[in-house]
Amino acid sequence: MKKKMNMKLKCFCLVFISIILFRCQGNVQKNKDCSKFENEIYQEVSDTSLAKEAFDFQKYLLEKFGEKSVKGINYGAYHLQFYSSFGYGKSVKFVNKNGVYSIAVKCITKEELYPDCKEYAIRIDKEEWNELERMIYEFNFWTEEDFKTSKDVLDGYAYILEGNRPEAKKCNKKIYKLVGRGSPKYDKIGALCDYILGYESQLKFKYEQSNKIK
């Protein structure tokens, strides 16, 4: 009887220790996964009328490009839409779907305007996705002010950039964000959008050289 009691006690202790170790490992992994979000402090939207304009403009551009918002999807994505008052623009969407990375570009051209824009959709490398994310966090996409614009420009352009990161949910951090910038308002978000367009051009050139883009 005493031996049985000792065996049961040992089994109980082993199970209890295993549970504790499993929980500790889970907490360590969670802290590691949340490390890039932990210092994020979000700003409140100060101009609700400007926010409504931005969301309405996003809807307008999505229809023009034949695209859908990345909000609510269960994988990572960043979607930049650029549109000029002259009637041309570009849509650049980066996606990380369960470790499959891709970029898709759509164009709105007008007569001779924006002739270098080329539509394509291809797979990209993990490192190329990581480079995009590096820019996203370096320019504080998730914590910068959402909307800024200038109404005194007749021949300007606008950027609409949205991001979706479901992995931030378990860290109690923001999983979706939409930002908008109208020229000539320039800050980190404006610079980020410029860099994303430049980065897309670099990728296009690279994949044209390897004949992945015809």
Salt bridges, closest charged atoms under 4 A:
ASP33 OD2 - LYS170 NZ 2.80
GLU40 OE1 - ARG165 NH2 2.57
GLU53 OE1 - LYS151 NZ 3.31
ASP56 OD2 - LYS52 NZ 2.87
GLU67 OE1 - LYS93 NZ 2.80
GLU67 OE2 - LYS106 NZ 3.51
ASP125 OD2 - LYS206 NZ 3.67
GLU128 OE2 - LYS206 NZ 2.46
GLU131 OE2 - ARG134 NH2 2.69
GLU133 OE1 - LYS36 NZ 3.46
GLU138 OE1 - ARG134 NH1 2.28
GLU145 OE1 - LYS148 NZ 3.96
ASP146 OD1 - LYS177 NZ 3.14
GLU162 OE2 - HIS79 ND1 3.50
ASP187 OD2 - LYS148 NZ 3.28
ASP187 OD2 - ARG181 NH2 2.98
GLU200 OE1 - LYS90 NZ 2.76
GLU208 OE2 - LYS118 NZ 2.94
GLU208 OE2 - LYS204 NZ 3.84
